[in-house]
Amino acid sequence: MVNGPPGPRFPKRLMAAPWLLVFLPVQAATTAFGVVLPLLILVALHAGVTEVALASTLYNSALIPAALLWGVICDRLQMRAPLLLINFAGFALLFFVLAQGAGLAELLVVYTAYGLVAPSSAAASNLLILERFTPEDRPVAFASFQELSTLGGVAGLVLGFFWLLVLPGTRGLFDFLYLAASLSAAGALGTALFIRDPPRRFARREILRHPESFAARLSSFIPFFPRRLKRPFLPRLRHWLREEATHEIPLVLAAVFLFNVASNLFNTSYIPYLRVAGLTSAGIFLVNLSNSGAQAVVYPFSGTACERDGGERAVVAATGVRAVGYAATAGLAFVPAGLLLAGGALSANLLIFGLLGGAVALYGTSSSLLLFRSVRRQGAGGLLGFSSALGGMAAVLGAALSGVLSAHFGFGVTFTLSLLVMAASVPVWHAARNAWRSHHARPEQKGS
């Protein structure tokens, strides 16, 4: 049981405390499900990119109100382990329901419900680490949490690859959901057996005080609202924007918004494109494995890459690499599938998507550090809530637009627009850096 003092006995980066292992099987299940779901739509239900985009739009639309609701529950009821249990058991139930052979309408309903359940553990898991570990051990604990999550994702994709290599058809996709349900149930059982709420509890605002906690929370790609949105939100937002107009914060938010729009434009259509390019379901898992594997390799070094200037150069470099990867994919998408050499599409996408994975690991760390640098000032909770709302809007907009463009104009046009939007964020990051330096420079530096 996790009733004793927090984890100084386990100062290892990979496993700061044994109870963190409960997140590994759930991460394996959810990462693999992110690939299985569009494959179910494309292969099992014989639908197309429009339906994949619709599913993604519904999921992203559910995340924002769900994140608000679960955040309030987390603060009001001061629960940690029960919210983890709800999350993991909910995933297991939804995967089991889909495994029965759902049609398109049922799949869309279940995936929307998945979006409603997904945020239930986001704040709870983060706060549990803050509450269980001493201040000295927290950086190692959050690094352990991140790396176990990444390794869990890699494990889930490896399982999916070999599963569909043996069972390549529709039945294999549905049967894999039983495995995903079992993995989530294992996480729920581990939570029930080994995790108890600590005696000391923090409010969600405490996440804003620790850069490692902040970065880990943002890496979940689930909206984060540190406090409830108050009723006069729009007037307060207009006032805040006027106050901050000469600072770097609106520029950081604009750059993150552009990045999220571009990423969702690209990612929503990517698996449908891989199917059109002739890849099997196992091959698509392999391509996604290259992405997660690159993240696992790059993430431990991303903090070091950001030490010199707080992530300013790293965020621009990562964004530029993403733009290059999108450009390469757009070029491939304009080439008729029949003209590619045997295995050419697989090899090219293994390389490109692996490159994109390494870039997103570096981007995640650097952008989180830059956002943390800004939100440490007064009004951080409102800023982050606004940033999360923008992120949710970007996800919905990107997913919906991706489906429309790919269905009517082709994948090449979608990936080209992704490239342009991603590239547009680079000068915005430069402008944010210049605004920060101008605003925070010493008087003698301003006059020089």
Secondary structure, DSSP 8 states (H G I E B T S, - for coil): ---S--STT---SS-SSGGGGGHHHHHHHHHHHHHHHHHIIIIIS---HHHHHHHHHHHHHHHHHHHHHHHHHHHHH--SHHHHHHHHHHHHHHHHHHHTT--HHHHHHHHHHHHHHGGGGHHHHHHHHHHHS-TTTHHHHHHHHHHHHHHHHHHHHHHHHHHHHHS-SHHHHHHHHHHHHHHHHHHHHHHHHH----SS---GGGGGG-HHHHHHHHTT-S---SS---SSHHHHHHHHHHHHTTSSHHHHHHHHHHHHHHHHHHHHHHHHHHHHTT--HHHHHHHHHHHHHHHHHHHHHHHHHTTTTTTHHHHHHHHHHHHHHHHHHHHHHTS-GGGS-TTHHHHHHHHHHHHHHHHHHHHHHHHHHHHHHHHTSTTHHHHHHHHHHHHHHHHHHHHHHHHHHHHHH-HHHHHHHHHHHHHHHHHHHHHHHHHHHHHHS-HHHHH-
